[in-house]
Amino acid sequence: MMNTYLQGAVSMNKIMIFIYCICLFLKAVEK
């Protein structure tokens, strides 16, 4: 159970990092 929770947290963290990178890319393109 704990292992599944950790896997879910890691996948969510990767998604957040992915979205953050996209936001930085869009800001760089706007300039």
HTML snippet that shows the backbone in 3Dmol.js (N, CA, C, O; Angstrom):
<script src="https://3Dmol.org/build/3Dmol-min.js"></script>
<div id="view" style="width:600px;height:400px;position:relative"></div>
<script>
const pdb = `
ATOM      1  N   MET A   1       0.841  -1.204   0.000  1.00  0.00           N
ATOM      2  CA  MET A   1       0.000   0.000   0.000  1.00  0.00           C
ATOM      3  C   MET A   1       0.878   1.258   0.000  1.00  0.00           C
ATOM      4  O   MET A   1       0.649   2.193  -0.767  1.00  0.00           O
ATOM      5  N   MET A   2       1.864   1.256   0.859  1.00  0.00           N
ATOM      6  CA  MET A   2       2.742   2.422   0.935  1.00  0.00           C
ATOM      7  C   MET A   2       3.528   2.573  -0.366  1.00  0.00           C
ATOM      8  O   MET A   2       3.762   3.689  -0.831  1.00  0.00           O
ATOM      9  N   ASN A   3       3.934   1.441  -0.950  1.00  0.00           N
ATOM     10  CA  ASN A   3       4.695   1.483  -2.193  1.00  0.00           C
ATOM     11  C   ASN A   3       3.863   2.104  -3.310  1.00  0.00           C
ATOM     12  O   ASN A   3       4.373   2.904  -4.094  1.00  0.00           O
ATOM     13  N   THR A   4       2.580   1.739  -3.386  1.00  0.00           N
ATOM     14  CA  THR A   4       1.694   2.305  -4.404  1.00  0.00           C
ATOM     15  C   THR A   4       1.549   3.812  -4.198  1.00  0.00           C
ATOM     16  O   THR A   4       1.522   4.574  -5.164  1.00  0.00           O
ATOM     17  N   TYR A   5       1.456   4.237  -2.941  1.00  0.00           N
ATOM     18  CA  TYR A   5       1.317   5.662  -2.637  1.00  0.00           C
ATOM     19  C   TYR A   5       2.559   6.425  -3.095  1.00  0.00           C
ATOM     20  O   TYR A   5       2.453   7.512  -3.662  1.00  0.00           O
ATOM     21  N   LEU A   6       3.731   5.851  -2.848  1.00  0.00           N
ATOM     22  CA  LEU A   6       4.976   6.510  -3.258  1.00  0.00           C
ATOM     23  C   LEU A   6       5.062   6.599  -4.775  1.00  0.00           C
ATOM     24  O   LEU A   6       5.492   7.618  -5.316  1.00  0.00           O
ATOM     25  N   GLN A   7       4.656   5.535  -5.465  1.00  0.00           N
ATOM     26  CA  GLN A   7       4.682   5.556  -6.932  1.00  0.00           C
ATOM     27  C   GLN A   7       3.753   6.649  -7.459  1.00  0.00           C
ATOM     28  O   GLN A   7       4.091   7.343  -8.418  1.00  0.00           O
ATOM     29  N   GLY A   8       2.587   6.802  -6.837  1.00  0.00           N
ATOM     30  CA  GLY A   8       1.647   7.833  -7.263  1.00  0.00           C
ATOM     31  C   GLY A   8       2.218   9.223  -7.018  1.00  0.00           C
ATOM     32  O   GLY A   8       2.040  10.123  -7.839  1.00  0.00           O
ATOM     33  N   ALA A   9       2.900   9.401  -5.901  1.00  0.00           N
ATOM     34  CA  ALA A   9       3.494  10.701  -5.580  1.00  0.00           C
ATOM     35  C   ALA A   9       4.591  11.036  -6.582  1.00  0.00           C
ATOM     36  O   ALA A   9       4.712  12.185  -7.007  1.00  0.00           O
ATOM     37  N   VAL A  10       5.392  10.042  -6.961  1.00  0.00           N
ATOM     38  CA  VAL A  10       6.478  10.277  -7.922  1.00  0.00           C
ATOM     39  C   VAL A  10       5.915  10.651  -9.283  1.00  0.00           C
ATOM     40  O   VAL A  10       6.428  11.560  -9.937  1.00  0.00           O
ATOM     41  N   SER A  11       4.851   9.951  -9.725  1.00  0.00           N
ATOM     42  CA  SER A  11       4.254  10.250 -11.025  1.00  0.00           C
ATOM     43  C   SER A  11       3.647  11.654 -11.018  1.00  0.00           C
ATOM     44  O   SER A  11       3.750  12.375 -12.010  1.00  0.00           O
ATOM     45  N   MET A  12       3.022  12.046  -9.918  1.00  0.00           N
ATOM     46  CA  MET A  12       2.448  13.396  -9.814  1.00  0.00           C
ATOM     47  C   MET A  12       3.560  14.430  -9.856  1.00  0.00           C
ATOM     48  O   MET A  12       3.410  15.481 -10.479  1.00  0.00           O
ATOM     49  N   ASN A  13       4.690  14.135  -9.189  1.00  0.00           N
ATOM     50  CA  ASN A  13       5.819  15.057  -9.173  1.00  0.00           C
ATOM     51  C   ASN A  13       6.366  15.250 -10.581  1.00  0.00           C
ATOM     52  O   ASN A  13       6.714  16.367 -10.964  1.00  0.00           O
ATOM     53  N   LYS A  14       6.446  14.162 -11.359  1.00  0.00           N
ATOM     54  CA  LYS A  14       6.941  14.265 -12.738  1.00  0.00           C
ATOM     55  C   LYS A  14       6.002  15.121 -13.571  1.00  0.00           C
ATOM     56  O   LYS A  14       6.450  15.909 -14.404  1.00  0.00           O
ATOM     57  N   ILE A  15       4.688  14.968 -13.347  1.00  0.00           N
ATOM     58  CA  ILE A  15       3.707  15.762 -14.104  1.00  0.00           C
ATOM     59  C   ILE A  15       3.857  17.247 -13.766  1.00  0.00           C
ATOM     60  O   ILE A  15       3.802  18.098 -14.653  1.00  0.00           O
ATOM     61  N   MET A  16       4.047  17.552 -12.481  1.00  0.00           N
ATOM     62  CA  MET A  16       4.202  18.950 -12.065  1.00  0.00           C
ATOM     63  C   MET A  16       5.456  19.552 -12.679  1.00  0.00           C
ATOM     64  O   MET A  16       5.436  20.697 -13.128  1.00  0.00           O
ATOM     65  N   ILE A  17       6.550  18.791 -12.703  1.00  0.00           N
ATOM     66  CA  ILE A  17       7.799  19.280 -13.301  1.00  0.00           C
ATOM     67  C   ILE A  17       7.602  19.507 -14.800  1.00  0.00           C
ATOM     68  O   ILE A  17       8.097  20.489 -15.354  1.00  0.00           O
ATOM     69  N   PHE A  18       6.871  18.588 -15.460  1.00  0.00           N
ATOM     70  CA  PHE A  18       6.614  18.701 -16.891  1.00  0.00           C
ATOM     71  C   PHE A  18       5.830  19.979 -17.194  1.00  0.00           C
ATOM     72  O   PHE A  18       6.160  20.708 -18.129  1.00  0.00           O
ATOM     73  N   ILE A  19       4.781  20.247 -16.394  1.00  0.00           N
ATOM     74  CA  ILE A  19       3.968  21.451 -16.586  1.00  0.00           C
ATOM     75  C   ILE A  19       4.805  22.702 -16.323  1.00  0.00           C
ATOM     76  O   ILE A  19       4.680  23.699 -17.036  1.00  0.00           O
ATOM     77  N   TYR A  20       5.663  22.647 -15.293  1.00  0.00           N
ATOM     78  CA  TYR A  20       6.516  23.780 -14.955  1.00  0.00           C
ATOM     79  C   TYR A  20       7.466  24.102 -16.108  1.00  0.00           C
ATOM     80  O   TYR A  20       7.682  25.269 -16.433  1.00  0.00           O
ATOM     81  N   CYS A  21       8.035  23.052 -16.729  1.00  0.00           N
ATOM     82  CA  CYS A  21       8.944  23.248 -17.860  1.00  0.00           C
ATOM     83  C   CYS A  21       8.206  23.883 -19.036  1.00  0.00           C
ATOM     84  O   CYS A  21       8.757  24.746 -19.719  1.00  0.00           O
ATOM     85  N   ILE A  22       6.963  23.461 -19.274  1.00  0.00           N
ATOM     86  CA  ILE A  22       6.172  24.026 -20.375  1.00  0.00           C
ATOM     87  C   ILE A  22       5.922  25.515 -20.116  1.00  0.00           C
ATOM     88  O   ILE A  22       6.005  26.331 -21.033  1.00  0.00           O
ATOM     89  N   CYS A  23       5.616  25.863 -18.863  1.00  0.00           N
ATOM     90  CA  CYS A  23       5.371  27.271 -18.525  1.00  0.00           C
ATOM     91  C   CYS A  23       6.621  28.099 -18.770  1.00  0.00           C
ATOM     92  O   CYS A  23       6.531  29.204 -19.306  1.00  0.00           O
ATOM     93  N   LEU A  24       7.788  27.586 -18.386  1.00  0.00           N
ATOM     94  CA  LEU A  24       9.037  28.318 -18.606  1.00  0.00           C
ATOM     95  C   LEU A  24       9.289  28.480 -20.101  1.00  0.00           C
ATOM     96  O   LEU A  24       9.733  29.538 -20.548  1.00  0.00           O
ATOM     97  N   PHE A  25       9.006  27.432 -20.876  1.00  0.00           N
ATOM     98  CA  PHE A  25       9.207  27.478 -22.326  1.00  0.00           C
ATOM     99  C   PHE A  25       8.306  28.536 -22.957  1.00  0.00           C
ATOM    100  O   PHE A  25       8.754  29.300 -23.812  1.00  0.00           O
ATOM    101  N   LEU A  26       7.032  28.586 -22.541  1.00  0.00           N
ATOM    102  CA  LEU A  26       6.099  29.564 -23.098  1.00  0.00           C
ATOM    103  C   LEU A  26       6.531  30.980 -22.743  1.00  0.00           C
ATOM    104  O   LEU A  26       6.423  31.886 -23.569  1.00  0.00           O
ATOM    105  N   LYS A  27       7.019  31.180 -21.520  1.00  0.00           N
ATOM    106  CA  LYS A  27       7.490  32.513 -21.124  1.00  0.00           C
ATOM    107  C   LYS A  27       8.686  32.928 -21.962  1.00  0.00           C
ATOM    108  O   LYS A  27       8.805  34.093 -22.343  1.00  0.00           O
ATOM    109  N   ALA A  28       9.578  31.979 -22.252  1.00  0.00           N
ATOM    110  CA  ALA A  28      10.762  32.282 -23.060  1.00  0.00           C
ATOM    111  C   ALA A  28      10.354  32.632 -24.491  1.00  0.00           C
ATOM    112  O   ALA A  28      10.958  33.505 -25.113  1.00  0.00           O
ATOM    113  N   VAL A  29       9.327  31.950 -25.015  1.00  0.00           N
ATOM    114  CA  VAL A  29       8.871  32.201 -26.388  1.00  0.00           C
ATOM    115  C   VAL A  29       8.212  33.578 -26.494  1.00  0.00           C
ATOM    116  O   VAL A  29       8.347  34.255 -27.514  1.00  0.00           O
ATOM    117  N   GLU A  30       7.505  33.990 -25.452  1.00  0.00           N
ATOM    118  CA  GLU A  30       6.805  35.278 -25.497  1.00  0.00           C
ATOM    119  C   GLU A  30       7.769  36.458 -25.611  1.00  0.00           C
ATOM    120  O   GLU A  30       7.426  37.485 -26.197  1.00  0.00           O
ATOM    121  N   LYS A  31       8.967  36.315 -25.056  1.00  0.00           N
ATOM    122  CA  LYS A  31       9.902  37.460 -25.068  1.00  0.00           C
ATOM    123  C   LYS A  31      10.480  37.718 -26.455  1.00  0.00           C
ATOM    124  O   LYS A  31      11.276  38.640 -26.630  1.00  0.00           O
TER     125      LYS A  31
END
`;
const viewer = $3Dmol.createViewer("view");
viewer.addModel(pdb, "pdb");
viewer.setStyle({}, {cartoon: {color: "spectrum"}});
viewer.zoomTo();
viewer.render();
</script>
